[in-house]
Structure formats: structure tokens, C-alpha cells
Amino acid sequence: MAYLNENYLKLQAGYLFPEIARRVKEFCETNPDTAQRLIRCGIGDVTEPLPHAVVEAMKRAVDELGDRETFRGYGPEQGYEFLRSTIAQHDYRDRKIDVADDEIFLSDGSKPDCGHILDILGDQNKVAITDPVYPVYVDTNVMTGHTGPAKADGSFQGLVYLPCTAENNFVPQPPKEHVDLVYLCFPNNPTGAVARREQLARWVEYAREHEAILLFDAAYEAYISEPDIPHSIFEIPGARECAIEFRSFSKTGGFTGVRCGFTVVPKTLLARTENGRKLPLHPLWHRRWSTKANGVSYPVQRGAEAVYSTEGREQVRALVNHYMGNAKILREGATNVGLRVYGGTNAPYIWVKTPAGTTSWEMFDRMLNELNVVVTPGSGFGAQGEGYFRISAFNSRVNAEEVARRLGKLS
């Protein structure tokens, strides 16, 4: 009989969102009449249609594939040059950030890449995780065998947890101890916090001093409204020597169901071998993609390219403004009933303190049963998330206004 990967058995509680789905399904089966009133503000899935420019570009690309003269088969595993160059120019070089076209690697989203990146990093690395945190960072390290068993509070032995609390505005300081890999996400999921330039500069300084690597998830950078907040870790001098950046079209172009994102791996980023040699990671990531994947489909890449057109940029901005308008409504709705609220200014998530004596899952059940609103319990993001819940602004305006109205019923 074949052996299984026993690291998966450490994931005792299951992934957060399937557990939410299970509870919601049970509620709907028990309350069929009420189920149709349900409003989902849990998972961060977009609700509005794809930008028109994206749809038209994808239609043209499909038509090309239907003609022998313009048909394309396998594309470059790392992405077509037309999209890589467009990304490098618009997202980086236009902002005075030094990123080359071939340092961009296209994928089916930043979530998969946050796990795939471990393919080229050694098992000896000491890993630091912010807490609360997007569960994928933790779970992929567990699956790969980089942790010990789970503790009673749901954390895992072997990981270094960096507390993100109201006292530090949910932006952690670098640890006093040495770590090799650090996961950072700004604007942050789940708290909606942002890191200012001086805070990111301290992380770059730490990484360079400790020869560590920052794994920087910038999936929500388009939601930044304050001009002094960095959109990329590479805005910080020295970051090209110590950082990898993950980006996504999911929350900007509405690609959650289309699937496209990218990772930036600078050629100047080095890691060490067991015998002390320092080698670049860029060729290893290139080889990983060449071996394990055939890239993102041609129509999807043409759709992603259209995001950067004049029309596409206007339509994406309208989408972002729509969701941030929802965030403002939801923030005000929660604040008006006396709840303590964070986030929702430079990010599409509202991070809410539960009433005194109420746990995160108790608040989830209360919101579900009393208000028929699905939220995300903060404890699902880590021990420091206990006592909070997340409301997603990804919804229709009508639903956002209705949720704000229902929040008024909370005593």
C-alpha cells in the first residue's frame, strides 16, 4: 500500500472557508424559508461583472484560436511577453521601480504561488508568520512539513508568530530572533491594515541583516487610497535583494473565476545551499514553472493585458471604488451600533471587535442566525484573531446597504 503525506493530518480543524460553508449549508437546510435572505460577507469573492474591456479582449482571443492563421498552442510557461512587459511597465517602471519583464512570472493566482514558492526554498528555513494571517501561508507550510504538530490554540510548533494587535495597528515589528522567511501581506487580509514606508523599510533592513527573504503579498494594492502608502515592497531601497512579491488580478479585474496573477522574483535575490554557496532563486523559479506547468491560457492573458488599457484602467478603478464604497457603508453600519472597527479604508475588509465576552465563532453564529449575514470569524486567521470578525466589502451595493441596516438590530 502506498504511503500518504502525513503532514496533511496535522490540519486538524480543516480549512477555514470549508468550515464556514458547512455551517452555512446546515443553516440553510434547517431554515429553508430564511435561507433566501442570506447575505454572504464572508469569503472575499468579487460579485461585479468583469470589466467590458477584459470581456472584449478575451472574445477576440477566442476568435483567434478559432482561426488556423492565428491559432496558438502551448505558450511560454512563464507568460506571454506581451503581458509580462505590460505589467513590468505599468505596475513598476512607471512608478520608478526597477523590475525587468522576465522577472514577472504569470500564474493562475497569487494564492497558489504563495504555496508553490516553497518548492524552491529549503526545509531548513525558519518561517515567521503574522498573526492573524491569511490561512494559506500557514497551511502550505504545514503540508510541506515545515512545522511540528498543532497546539491547543491552533498554532503550529516550529513557526514564529508575529502578533498583529490593535496596539501595534496590526503591523508587526521584526522579531528579535533570526528567521529565514517572513510572510507579509499589505494591505492586509484579514485586518485591512496597511504598512507605511518606514515600517516596510525596517522589514527590509531586518531581512538584509539576517539574509532572510520577505514573501510579500500585495494582492490588494489597488485598494490603497492614501498617497504615502507603498503599493510594492520594491518601492523600498534594498528590497530587490531580499523580497519576492505576489500580485493578483482577482480583486482588481474581478478574475476570481478567471484566474490570473503573477509573482516577481528579482534576479538579484539569492539563497544559500547547504555548503554555503549563494545562488539566485530566479532560475530555480523559472525551472519550476517550465517543469510543473504550461502557463495561463492565452485568452485569459489577453484579458489581463486589457486591464492596463485606458478603458480597462477606468473600469477597474470603477470596480475598486464600488467595493470601497461598500466598505464605507459597512464601516459606518458597524460603528453606529457601538462596535470597534478597523480597516475598510485602504482595503476591502472591515475588521470588527466582538462584543465583550463573545468569541469569534459565537459572533459568526449570531450574525448568521439573528441577522442572516455570513461573516468570517477572526479565530480562523490565528490565535490573535480571536475576539474579532471580518466583513468583506465584496458585494452588491444593495446588499452592503442591507447588511448595514441589519447591523442596526444588534443589541
Secondary structure as UniProt FT lines:
FT   HELIX           6..10
FT   TURN            12..13
FT   HELIX           16..30
FT   HELIX           32..35
FT   TURN            36..37
FT   STRAND          39..40
FT   HELIX           52..65
FT   TURN            68..70
FT   TURN            77..78
FT   HELIX           81..87
FT   HELIX           88..92
FT   HELIX           93..95
FT   HELIX           101..103
FT   STRAND          104..107
FT   HELIX           110..116
FT   HELIX           117..120
FT   TURN            123..124
FT   STRAND          127..131
FT   HELIX           135..144
FT   TURN            152..153
FT   TURN            157..158
FT   STRAND          159..163
FT   HELIX           166..168
FT   TURN            169..170
FT   STRAND          181..185
FT   TURN            189..191
FT   HELIX           197..210
FT   STRAND          213..217
FT   TURN            219..220
FT   HELIX           221..223
FT   TURN            227..228
FT   HELIX           233..235
FT   TURN            237..238
FT   HELIX           239..241
FT   STRAND          243..248
FT   TURN            250..252
FT   TURN            256..258
FT   STRAND          261..264
FT   TURN            267..268
FT   STRAND          270..272
FT   TURN            274..275
FT   STRAND          278..280
FT   HELIX           282..292
FT   HELIX           298..306
FT   TURN            307..308
FT   HELIX           310..336
FT   TURN            337..338
FT   STRAND          341..343
FT   STRAND          349..353
FT   TURN            356..357
FT   HELIX           360..366
FT   HELIX           367..371
FT   STRAND          373..374
FT   STRAND          376..377
FT   HELIX           378..381
FT   HELIX           383..385
FT   TURN            386..387
FT   STRAND          388..392
FT   HELIX           397..407
FT   TURN            408..409
//
